[in-house]
């Protein structure tokens, strides 16, 4: 019962974030709603029977959300570090759950995706180039482990949505100027990200 309430609360906060705060300036309320929508999933995870490493990955994602809801390079770096640690926790979880090696088409596609960031993303990141490169490697490792999970379609879909959300985030931050397209990316990013986290949780239980 408690786990259902927590998941429902997380979903309500996620919808509130989408409707009221996605494109809004930084504020304490925005930070609390955004962070709470994933923190509630982290609290529900052990009650649902998910591995503790999945719960930890969600909790670190909530920490990352808190930092990324604030402005400034320091907040961005702290948020990226929290998410990288969360992805590492997911990798540990997926390996413990029996992740194998995905097929060559998946490996080649992920390798090409990672290599492509050197063309369209790295030249735009300035002094953040190496932290962004490191983060890209960690999330690619997470997606590789997730896509090696046979019979875990929801989890695999969640990982793909998470990767897609990070691609949208990179475009939003480093490529697009402020305007309608950037705000549309912010909305798309939130849907991809939160649904990705939720599917990873449900796919792990």
Secondary structure, 3 states (H helix, E strand, C coil): CHHHHHHHHHHHHHHHHHHHHCCCCCCHHHHHHHHHHHHHHHHHHHHHCCCHHHHHHHHHHHHHHHHHCCCCHHHHHHHHHHHHHHHHHHHHHHHHCCCCCCCHHHHHHHHHHHHHHHHHCHHHCHHHHHHHHHHHHHHHHHHHHHHCCCCCHHHHHHHHHHHHHHHHHHHHHHCCCCCHHHHHHHHHHHHHHHHHHHHHHHHHC
